[in-house]
Amino acid sequence: MSDETGAIKKTESGPFVHLCEEPGCKAWGGFGFANGSAAPNWYCFAHRIEWPPAKRS
Ligand SMILES: [Zn+2]
């Protein structure tokens, strides 16, 4: 039995609540990305960025 259709939690209470940082998106930000010493950014599955970042040449 598998009902894991995504990383969205329903009403799970916990200290680690972070939603997707994409403007307008209220999905659960299950993917955290820390860039250097900056605070990590959280994104949902749909908006998660490419990681590790592709090198720009
Ligand atoms: Zn999102």
PDB file of the backbone (N, CA, C, O) and the ligand in Angstrom, with CONECT records:
HET     ZN  A 101       1
ATOM      1  N   MET A   1       0.834  -1.194   0.000  1.00  0.00           N
ATOM      2  CA  MET A   1       0.000   0.000   0.000  1.00  0.00           C
ATOM      3  C   MET A   1       0.872   1.248   0.000  1.00  0.00           C
ATOM      4  O   MET A   1       1.636   1.487   0.935  1.00  0.00           O
ATOM      5  N   SER A   2       0.752   2.008  -1.018  1.00  0.00           N
ATOM      6  CA  SER A   2       1.595   3.191  -1.091  1.00  0.00           C
ATOM      7  C   SER A   2       0.764   4.391  -1.504  1.00  0.00           C
ATOM      8  O   SER A   2       0.227   4.431  -2.611  1.00  0.00           O
ATOM      9  N   ASP A   3       0.661   5.342  -0.641  1.00  0.00           N
ATOM     10  CA  ASP A   3      -0.104   6.541  -0.986  1.00  0.00           C
ATOM     11  C   ASP A   3       0.800   7.765  -0.997  1.00  0.00           C
ATOM     12  O   ASP A   3       0.342   8.895  -0.826  1.00  0.00           O
ATOM     13  N   GLU A   4       2.050   7.528  -1.194  1.00  0.00           N
ATOM     14  CA  GLU A   4       2.990   8.640  -1.218  1.00  0.00           C
ATOM     15  C   GLU A   4       2.966   9.283  -2.599  1.00  0.00           C
ATOM     16  O   GLU A   4       3.692   8.875  -3.506  1.00  0.00           O
ATOM     17  N   THR A   5       2.140  10.269  -2.735  1.00  0.00           N
ATOM     18  CA  THR A   5       2.027  10.916  -4.035  1.00  0.00           C
ATOM     19  C   THR A   5       2.820  12.212  -4.076  1.00  0.00           C
ATOM     20  O   THR A   5       2.869  12.879  -5.110  1.00  0.00           O
ATOM     21  N   GLY A   6       3.419  12.559  -3.003  1.00  0.00           N
ATOM     22  CA  GLY A   6       4.179  13.807  -2.993  1.00  0.00           C
ATOM     23  C   GLY A   6       4.765  14.043  -1.626  1.00  0.00           C
ATOM     24  O   GLY A   6       4.666  13.198  -0.737  1.00  0.00           O
ATOM     25  N   ALA A   7       5.374  15.195  -1.463  1.00  0.00           N
ATOM     26  CA  ALA A   7       6.017  15.509  -0.196  1.00  0.00           C
ATOM     27  C   ALA A   7       5.148  16.436   0.645  1.00  0.00           C
ATOM     28  O   ALA A   7       5.599  17.001   1.642  1.00  0.00           O
ATOM     29  N   ILE A   8       3.912  16.581   0.231  1.00  0.00           N
ATOM     30  CA  ILE A   8       3.039  17.503   0.942  1.00  0.00           C
ATOM     31  C   ILE A   8       2.450  16.834   2.187  1.00  0.00           C
ATOM     32  O   ILE A   8       1.797  15.793   2.111  1.00  0.00           O
ATOM     33  N   LYS A   9       2.697  17.443   3.290  1.00  0.00           N
ATOM     34  CA  LYS A   9       2.135  16.922   4.531  1.00  0.00           C
ATOM     35  C   LYS A   9       0.782  17.578   4.784  1.00  0.00           C
ATOM     36  O   LYS A   9       0.538  18.715   4.382  1.00  0.00           O
ATOM     37  N   LYS A  10      -0.049  16.869   5.428  1.00  0.00           N
ATOM     38  CA  LYS A  10      -1.374  17.431   5.674  1.00  0.00           C
ATOM     39  C   LYS A  10      -1.362  18.382   6.867  1.00  0.00           C
ATOM     40  O   LYS A  10      -1.240  19.596   6.707  1.00  0.00           O
ATOM     41  N   THR A  11      -1.486  17.837   8.016  1.00  0.00           N
ATOM     42  CA  THR A  11      -1.514  18.707   9.198  1.00  0.00           C
ATOM     43  C   THR A  11      -0.520  18.199  10.221  1.00  0.00           C
ATOM     44  O   THR A  11      -0.817  18.060  11.408  1.00  0.00           O
ATOM     45  N   GLU A  12       0.622  17.939   9.737  1.00  0.00           N
ATOM     46  CA  GLU A  12       1.638  17.424  10.641  1.00  0.00           C
ATOM     47  C   GLU A  12       2.300  18.583  11.370  1.00  0.00           C
ATOM     48  O   GLU A  12       2.909  19.454  10.747  1.00  0.00           O
ATOM     49  N   SER A  13       2.180  18.588  12.652  1.00  0.00           N
ATOM     50  CA  SER A  13       2.767  19.681  13.414  1.00  0.00           C
ATOM     51  C   SER A  13       4.221  19.376  13.719  1.00  0.00           C
ATOM     52  O   SER A  13       4.585  18.242  14.029  1.00  0.00           O
ATOM     53  N   GLY A  14       5.018  20.376  13.629  1.00  0.00           N
ATOM     54  CA  GLY A  14       6.437  20.174  13.879  1.00  0.00           C
ATOM     55  C   GLY A  14       7.164  21.486  13.808  1.00  0.00           C
ATOM     56  O   GLY A  14       6.633  22.469  13.292  1.00  0.00           O
ATOM     57  N   PRO A  15       8.364  21.514  14.316  1.00  0.00           N
ATOM     58  CA  PRO A  15       9.127  22.763  14.339  1.00  0.00           C
ATOM     59  C   PRO A  15       9.673  23.124  12.966  1.00  0.00           C
ATOM     60  O   PRO A  15       9.999  24.281  12.701  1.00  0.00           O
ATOM     61  N   PHE A  16       9.767  22.139  12.106  1.00  0.00           N
ATOM     62  CA  PHE A  16      10.370  22.420  10.811  1.00  0.00           C
ATOM     63  C   PHE A  16       9.292  22.606   9.757  1.00  0.00           C
ATOM     64  O   PHE A  16       8.967  21.702   8.988  1.00  0.00           O
ATOM     65  N   VAL A  17       8.754  23.818   9.755  1.00  0.00           N
ATOM     66  CA  VAL A  17       7.733  24.114   8.758  1.00  0.00           C
ATOM     67  C   VAL A  17       8.269  25.139   7.786  1.00  0.00           C
ATOM     68  O   VAL A  17       8.521  26.285   8.156  1.00  0.00           O
ATOM     69  N   HIS A  18       8.434  24.744   6.593  1.00  0.00           N
ATOM     70  CA  HIS A  18       8.898  25.693   5.585  1.00  0.00           C
ATOM     71  C   HIS A  18       8.194  25.383   4.279  1.00  0.00           C
ATOM     72  O   HIS A  18       8.245  24.263   3.772  1.00  0.00           O
ATOM     73  N   LEU A  19       7.543  26.388   3.754  1.00  0.00           N
ATOM     74  CA  LEU A  19       6.838  26.204   2.490  1.00  0.00           C
ATOM     75  C   LEU A  19       7.729  26.602   1.331  1.00  0.00           C
ATOM     76  O   LEU A  19       8.792  27.199   1.500  1.00  0.00           O
ATOM     77  N   CYS A  20       7.261  26.251   0.161  1.00  0.00           N
ATOM     78  CA  CYS A  20       8.005  26.584  -1.051  1.00  0.00           C
ATOM     79  C   CYS A  20       8.182  28.101  -1.140  1.00  0.00           C
ATOM     80  O   CYS A  20       7.267  28.864  -0.828  1.00  0.00           O
ATOM     81  N   GLU A  21       9.353  28.519  -1.562  1.00  0.00           N
ATOM     82  CA  GLU A  21       9.630  29.953  -1.636  1.00  0.00           C
ATOM     83  C   GLU A  21       9.224  30.547  -2.966  1.00  0.00           C
ATOM     84  O   GLU A  21       9.360  31.752  -3.178  1.00  0.00           O
ATOM     85  N   GLU A  22       8.739  29.737  -3.841  1.00  0.00           N
ATOM     86  CA  GLU A  22       8.260  30.264  -5.119  1.00  0.00           C
ATOM     87  C   GLU A  22       7.050  31.134  -4.837  1.00  0.00           C
ATOM     88  O   GLU A  22       6.098  30.673  -4.207  1.00  0.00           O
ATOM     89  N   PRO A  23       7.064  32.402  -5.297  1.00  0.00           N
ATOM     90  CA  PRO A  23       5.935  33.301  -5.030  1.00  0.00           C
ATOM     91  C   PRO A  23       4.622  32.705  -5.513  1.00  0.00           C
ATOM     92  O   PRO A  23       4.497  32.291  -6.666  1.00  0.00           O
ATOM     93  N   GLY A  24       3.656  32.669  -4.623  1.00  0.00           N
ATOM     94  CA  GLY A  24       2.343  32.168  -4.998  1.00  0.00           C
ATOM     95  C   GLY A  24       2.175  30.687  -4.762  1.00  0.00           C
ATOM     96  O   GLY A  24       1.065  30.161  -4.845  1.00  0.00           O
ATOM     97  N   CYS A  25       3.250  30.023  -4.472  1.00  0.00           N
ATOM     98  CA  CYS A  25       3.162  28.584  -4.263  1.00  0.00           C
ATOM     99  C   CYS A  25       3.071  28.305  -2.769  1.00  0.00           C
ATOM    100  O   CYS A  25       3.869  28.810  -1.979  1.00  0.00           O
ATOM    101  N   LYS A  26       2.107  27.510  -2.406  1.00  0.00           N
ATOM    102  CA  LYS A  26       1.932  27.201  -0.995  1.00  0.00           C
ATOM    103  C   LYS A  26       2.175  25.736  -0.713  1.00  0.00           C
ATOM    104  O   LYS A  26       1.698  25.185   0.279  1.00  0.00           O
ATOM    105  N   ALA A  27       2.899  25.142  -1.571  1.00  0.00           N
ATOM    106  CA  ALA A  27       3.190  23.726  -1.389  1.00  0.00           C
ATOM    107  C   ALA A  27       4.277  23.552  -0.328  1.00  0.00           C
ATOM    108  O   ALA A  27       4.987  24.488   0.037  1.00  0.00           O
ATOM    109  N   TRP A  28       4.369  22.355   0.130  1.00  0.00           N
ATOM    110  CA  TRP A  28       5.380  22.061   1.139  1.00  0.00           C
ATOM    111  C   TRP A  28       6.757  22.108   0.511  1.00  0.00           C
ATOM    112  O   TRP A  28       7.014  21.464  -0.506  1.00  0.00           O
ATOM    113  N   GLY A  29       7.650  22.885   1.135  1.00  0.00           N
ATOM    114  CA  GLY A  29       8.997  22.975   0.608  1.00  0.00           C
ATOM    115  C   GLY A  29       9.858  21.876   1.172  1.00  0.00           C
ATOM    116  O   GLY A  29      10.583  22.072   2.148  1.00  0.00           O
ATOM    117  N   GLY A  30       9.778  20.763   0.576  1.00  0.00           N
ATOM    118  CA  GLY A  30      10.496  19.606   1.104  1.00  0.00           C
ATOM    119  C   GLY A  30      11.941  19.549   0.651  1.00  0.00           C
ATOM    120  O   GLY A  30      12.711  18.701   1.103  1.00  0.00           O
ATOM    121  N   PHE A  31      12.305  20.453  -0.238  1.00  0.00           N
ATOM    122  CA  PHE A  31      13.659  20.427  -0.760  1.00  0.00           C
ATOM    123  C   PHE A  31      14.399  21.681  -0.333  1.00  0.00           C
ATOM    124  O   PHE A  31      14.046  22.786  -0.742  1.00  0.00           O
ATOM    125  N   GLY A  32      15.409  21.515   0.477  1.00  0.00           N
ATOM    126  CA  GLY A  32      16.173  22.652   0.953  1.00  0.00           C
ATOM    127  C   GLY A  32      17.485  22.764   0.213  1.00  0.00           C
ATOM    128  O   GLY A  32      18.161  21.768  -0.045  1.00  0.00           O
ATOM    129  N   PHE A  33      17.835  23.990  -0.126  1.00  0.00           N
ATOM    130  CA  PHE A  33      19.077  24.202  -0.839  1.00  0.00           C
ATOM    131  C   PHE A  33      19.865  25.314  -0.161  1.00  0.00           C
ATOM    132  O   PHE A  33      19.407  26.453  -0.065  1.00  0.00           O
ATOM    133  N   ALA A  34      21.018  24.974   0.289  1.00  0.00           N
ATOM    134  CA  ALA A  34      21.854  25.979   0.920  1.00  0.00           C
ATOM    135  C   ALA A  34      22.948  26.381  -0.045  1.00  0.00           C
ATOM    136  O   ALA A  34      23.665  25.542  -0.590  1.00  0.00           O
ATOM    137  N   ASN A  35      23.059  27.670  -0.241  1.00  0.00           N
ATOM    138  CA  ASN A  35      24.066  28.164  -1.172  1.00  0.00           C
ATOM    139  C   ASN A  35      25.151  28.869  -0.378  1.00  0.00           C
ATOM    140  O   ASN A  35      24.991  30.021   0.027  1.00  0.00           O
ATOM    141  N   GLY A  36      26.220  28.194  -0.165  1.00  0.00           N
ATOM    142  CA  GLY A  36      27.297  28.781   0.599  1.00  0.00           C
ATOM    143  C   GLY A  36      26.867  29.004   2.037  1.00  0.00           C
ATOM    144  O   GLY A  36      26.329  28.103   2.680  1.00  0.00           O
ATOM    145  N   SER A  37      27.106  30.199   2.534  1.00  0.00           N
ATOM    146  CA  SER A  37      26.764  30.504   3.920  1.00  0.00           C
ATOM    147  C   SER A  37      25.390  31.136   4.024  1.00  0.00           C
ATOM    148  O   SER A  37      24.948  31.488   5.118  1.00  0.00           O
ATOM    149  N   ALA A  38      24.719  31.283   2.910  1.00  0.00           N
ATOM    150  CA  ALA A  38      23.382  31.889   2.926  1.00  0.00           C
ATOM    151  C   ALA A  38      22.394  30.932   3.562  1.00  0.00           C
ATOM    152  O   ALA A  38      22.627  29.726   3.640  1.00  0.00           O
ATOM    153  N   ALA A  39      21.298  31.491   4.008  1.00  0.00           N
ATOM    154  CA  ALA A  39      20.250  30.662   4.594  1.00  0.00           C
ATOM    155  C   ALA A  39      19.685  29.758   3.511  1.00  0.00           C
ATOM    156  O   ALA A  39      19.559  30.161   2.355  1.00  0.00           O
ATOM    157  N   PRO A  40      19.353  28.556   3.887  1.00  0.00           N
ATOM    158  CA  PRO A  40      18.831  27.631   2.880  1.00  0.00           C
ATOM    159  C   PRO A  40      17.488  28.058   2.339  1.00  0.00           C
ATOM    160  O   PRO A  40      16.660  28.628   3.049  1.00  0.00           O
ATOM    161  N   ASN A  41      17.293  27.780   1.101  1.00  0.00           N
ATOM    162  CA  ASN A  41      16.013  28.084   0.462  1.00  0.00           C
ATOM    163  C   ASN A  41      15.246  26.777   0.300  1.00  0.00           C
ATOM    164  O   ASN A  41      15.814  25.722   0.021  1.00  0.00           O
ATOM    165  N   TRP A  42      13.948  26.888   0.485  1.00  0.00           N
ATOM    166  CA  TRP A  42      13.129  25.688   0.419  1.00  0.00           C
ATOM    167  C   TRP A  42      12.177  25.754  -0.752  1.00  0.00           C
ATOM    168  O   TRP A  42      11.539  26.775  -1.009  1.00  0.00           O
ATOM    169  N   TYR A  43      12.100  24.665  -1.439  1.00  0.00           N
ATOM    170  CA  TYR A  43      11.201  24.606  -2.594  1.00  0.00           C
ATOM    171  C   TYR A  43      10.468  23.273  -2.607  1.00  0.00           C
ATOM    172  O   TYR A  43      10.929  22.267  -2.068  1.00  0.00           O
ATOM    173  N   CYS A  44       9.310  23.313  -3.246  1.00  0.00           N
ATOM    174  CA  CYS A  44       8.555  22.083  -3.382  1.00  0.00           C
ATOM    175  C   CYS A  44       9.136  21.276  -4.536  1.00  0.00           C
ATOM    176  O   CYS A  44      10.082  21.696  -5.203  1.00  0.00           O
ATOM    177  N   PHE A  45       8.553  20.127  -4.746  1.00  0.00           N
ATOM    178  CA  PHE A  45       9.073  19.247  -5.786  1.00  0.00           C
ATOM    179  C   PHE A  45       8.985  19.906  -7.156  1.00  0.00           C
ATOM    180  O   PHE A  45       9.876  19.755  -7.991  1.00  0.00           O
ATOM    181  N   ALA A  46       7.889  20.643  -7.373  1.00  0.00           N
ATOM    182  CA  ALA A  46       7.672  21.245  -8.689  1.00  0.00           C
ATOM    183  C   ALA A  46       8.620  22.394  -8.956  1.00  0.00           C
ATOM    184  O   ALA A  46       8.977  22.656 -10.104  1.00  0.00           O
ATOM    185  N   HIS A  47       9.031  23.082  -7.898  1.00  0.00           N
ATOM    186  CA  HIS A  47       9.841  24.278  -8.087  1.00  0.00           C
ATOM    187  C   HIS A  47      11.280  24.099  -7.643  1.00  0.00           C
ATOM    188  O   HIS A  47      12.067  25.046  -7.646  1.00  0.00           O
ATOM    189  N   ARG A  48      11.602  22.923  -7.278  1.00  0.00           N
ATOM    190  CA  ARG A  48      12.966  22.721  -6.801  1.00  0.00           C
ATOM    191  C   ARG A  48      13.956  23.063  -7.907  1.00  0.00           C
ATOM    192  O   ARG A  48      13.745  22.778  -9.085  1.00  0.00           O
ATOM    193  N   ILE A  49      15.016  23.671  -7.481  1.00  0.00           N
ATOM    194  CA  ILE A  49      16.008  24.118  -8.446  1.00  0.00           C
ATOM    195  C   ILE A  49      16.976  22.985  -8.736  1.00  0.00           C
ATOM    196  O   ILE A  49      17.012  21.974  -8.035  1.00  0.00           O
ATOM    197  N   GLU A  50      17.717  23.171  -9.734  1.00  0.00           N
ATOM    198  CA  GLU A  50      18.691  22.147 -10.092  1.00  0.00           C
ATOM    199  C   GLU A  50      19.823  22.164  -9.065  1.00  0.00           C
ATOM    200  O   GLU A  50      20.400  23.212  -8.775  1.00  0.00           O
ATOM    201  N   TRP A  51      20.119  21.025  -8.540  1.00  0.00           N
ATOM    202  CA  TRP A  51      21.155  20.960  -7.525  1.00  0.00           C
ATOM    203  C   TRP A  51      21.990  19.723  -7.698  1.00  0.00           C
ATOM    204  O   TRP A  51      21.442  18.635  -7.875  1.00  0.00           O
ATOM    205  N   PRO A  52      23.286  19.849  -7.653  1.00  0.00           N
ATOM    206  CA  PRO A  52      24.013  21.108  -7.482  1.00  0.00           C
ATOM    207  C   PRO A  52      23.874  21.987  -8.714  1.00  0.00           C
ATOM    208  O   PRO A  52      23.641  21.502  -9.822  1.00  0.00           O
ATOM    209  N   PRO A  53      24.023  23.297  -8.497  1.00  0.00           N
ATOM    210  CA  PRO A  53      23.847  24.236  -9.619  1.00  0.00           C
ATOM    211  C   PRO A  53      24.793  23.909 -10.756  1.00  0.00           C
ATOM    212  O   PRO A  53      25.968  23.602 -10.552  1.00  0.00           O
ATOM    213  N   ALA A  54      24.257  23.983 -11.933  1.00  0.00           N
ATOM    214  CA  ALA A  54      25.103  23.715 -13.095  1.00  0.00           C
ATOM    215  C   ALA A  54      26.132  24.824 -13.244  1.00  0.00           C
ATOM    216  O   ALA A  54      25.828  26.003 -13.065  1.00  0.00           O
ATOM    217  N   LYS A  55      27.319  24.436 -13.565  1.00  0.00           N
ATOM    218  CA  LYS A  55      28.369  25.432 -13.722  1.00  0.00           C
ATOM    219  C   LYS A  55      28.122  26.236 -14.993  1.00  0.00           C
ATOM    220  O   LYS A  55      27.873  25.692 -16.069  1.00  0.00           O
ATOM    221  N   ARG A  56      28.200  27.526 -14.825  1.00  0.00           N
ATOM    222  CA  ARG A  56      28.006  28.388 -15.981  1.00  0.00           C
ATOM    223  C   ARG A  56      29.350  28.668 -16.610  1.00  0.00           C
ATOM    224  O   ARG A  56      30.280  29.128 -15.947  1.00  0.00           O
ATOM    225  N   SER A  57      29.439  28.396 -17.854  1.00  0.00           N
ATOM    226  CA  SER A  57      30.716  28.617 -18.517  1.00  0.00           C
ATOM    227  C   SER A  57      30.572  29.625 -19.654  1.00  0.00           C
ATOM    228  O   SER A  57      31.552  29.938 -20.330  1.00  0.00           O
TER     229      SER A  57
HETATM  230 ZN    ZN A 101       6.504  25.414  -5.265  1.00  0.00          ZN2+
END
